[in-house]
Amino acid sequence: MSNRKTVIDLSEHFQRNFWLYIISLFCIFTGIVLGIYTVKYMGANEKGELISYFTSFTKNIMQSDLKYKNVFYDVLKNNIPLIFAMWFLGLTMVGIPVILVIDVIKGFTIGFSISFVINGLGTKGLGMVLLGILPQNLIYIPCVLVSSVIAMEFSLDILRDKMNNKRLNSIWIKITSYSIIFIFITVIMGLGFIFETYITPNLVKLILK
């Protein structure tokens, strides 16, 4: 019975926020396209410097023993602030434009990485994209998408309540529920953190060999 209720709640949530999902998804894909075209139209010198840096980075991966603790810290540093920013912006009534900008930036990062790696490494780059970039982002992108929609929905609810002069007696209950959802999303992203920390570097080593 509870499983059926969960499915119904998720279905209602999606129907209620259909256009928010479309807008957020559009922003992410816009960012991906911008990232791809940024690499395509970079100058030869800039591209050369980046490829040189990337080559030295891959050599370091091949030559040294990885410190997984440092890798895990970097992964958290790259992702947790993004989720925290989404959560915080959802508590405001003016955070929606910034949330959409974050969606574009996340898409840009993915598009730039994919395009740059393929440009820099050719066939090996395609392997790195398929095994080193896409797997964790198949977890991250849905999490970012859902986070941005939930944050925008919460922000709009606060705005509607204020415009209708509704009492915000239950605001702390709403914030608690809202925060629990974000904690749950972060836990799901944790699967991506683990993959990116412990599996991705070894896959990259395998491809480069």
Salt bridges, closest charged atoms under 4 A:
ASP9 OD2 - LYS5 NZ 3.07
ASP74 OD1 - LYS77 NZ 3.72
GLU153 OE1 - HIS13 ND1 3.68
GLU153 OE2 - ARG16 NE 2.88
ASP157 OD1 - ARG160 NH2 2.50
ASP161 OD2 - LYS174 NZ 3.07
